[in-house]
Amino acid sequence: MRAVRFHHYGGIEVLGVEDIEPPSLRPHDVLVKMRAAGINPGEAKIRTGALHERLPATFPSGQGSDLAGTVVETGTDVTRWQVGDHVLGWSWERSSHAEYVAVPDDQLVAKPENLTWEVAGALYVAGCTAHAAVVAVAPGPGETVVISAASGGVGSIAVQLVRHTGAHVVAIASPRHQDWLQAQGATVIYYGEGVENRIKQTVETTPEAFLDFYGGDYVPLAVRLGVPPGRINTIDYAAAAAYGTRSDASAEGTKPEILGELARLAATGTLQVHVSATHPLENVQQAFQQLEHAHPLGKIVLTP
């Protein structure tokens, strides 16, 4: 089968698609023929070695956590899935950017019939990370939540989940994505120099919570705004340790019932998962070039 591989840390150029042996099944594994798999900024950081201390790669390394596809084989002890079932789920083994992936049977949920393959394959990392982050800061009706990187894969879902709680959203994002964010009920603040003053001019009182999906200087900014550290959640683990904030992410949100509910919300149109582009597996370099340099709205998906 064909699968994405890289043999050492580096830029986009180290990614390639190679012929490898299909995975063998353990008793509780399910073999899925892939239809769609989202790509994520964390995968780019793993590939460059930026997360080596926390998430080291073993070479040659595959990549990919998001998955959606059709069950083509089941292990001897699997009872909940049958060949032909349409599923979405996740891999812990950096293996879903491939034509086939083997995962334990409890890492899958049924794909709703009217959920597109592209959205199903884009949902796990972004959706479960957004869910965990929103739960961590516990927004309530009438409160104000500031969200950085609000138009990215995680941020665009978090904006909607926060709005569903009845809280107000101040979305820090590019002007290019203003219309989409405003359609979700968010107030948009452009990122860049002067963002702190723009927030203060827009928000009449201290924001109750802050979701940081970018890193950099946003945690100190949130503290300066007066947001309590316990109601700041960030992807920047160093900043979380320094300021005593939350850093809940996909690990905290990874539960089949959470992913199943997100899939239901997306299938009914209650949750919009915006897919900016799809690429065949062979174009994995182009897909990550777009993700890392074009700052697209929502998600980019590989279609093996």
ZIRA-V850524 format. One line per field, one symbol per residue. ss: DSSP state (h for helix, s for strand, l for the rest). phi: phi as a letter, one per 20 degrees, with the letter a starting at -180 (. if undefined). psi: psi as a letter, one per 20 degrees, with the letter a starting at -180 (. if undefined). A space follows every 50 residues. Layout:
ss: ???
phi: ???
psi: ???
//
This chain:
ss: lssssslllllhhhlsssslllllllllssssssssssslhhhhhhhhll llllllllllsllllssssssssslllllllllllssssslllllllsls sssshhhsssllllllhhhhhhlhhhhhhhhhhhhhhllllllsssssll lshhhhhhhhhhhhlllsssssslhhhhhhhhhlllssssllllhhhhhh hhllllllsssslllllhhhhhhhhlllhhhsssllhhhhhhhllslllh hhhllhhhhhhhhhhhhhllllllsssssshhhhhhhhhhhhhllllsss sssl
phi: .ebfbbdafrfgfefbdcecfgfedegdecedefdabfdcgfffffffnf dgfecfedefdebodfbbrdfdacffdececcgofeccrbdedlceeafc bdcgfedccfeggeefgffgfeefffffffgfffffelfcgnfdcecelf dfgfgfffgfffffeneeddeeafgfdgfffffeneeddffognffffff feefcfffbbdddcnmeffgfffffnffgfddcceeffffffdmeebfbf gfeebgfffffffffffenfdededfaccfgfefffffgffecelffmdd cecg
psi: rpqpqqirqaahiiprpqprpqqqprhjqpppophqoqqqhhhhhghijh kghgmqqpqqparpgqqpbppiqqrhjpiiqqpiqprrbqpijljimrhq qpqqhjkqrppqhjpqggggiihfggghgggggghhimqrpirpppoqli jaggghghghhghiijqqpoporqhhjgggghhjjqpppqrapjhghhgh hhohrpqhrpookgbcjhghggghijpphikppqinhghghhikrqlpbh ghjnphhghhhgggghhijhppopohqqqqhhkhghghggghhimrpcqp pqn.
//
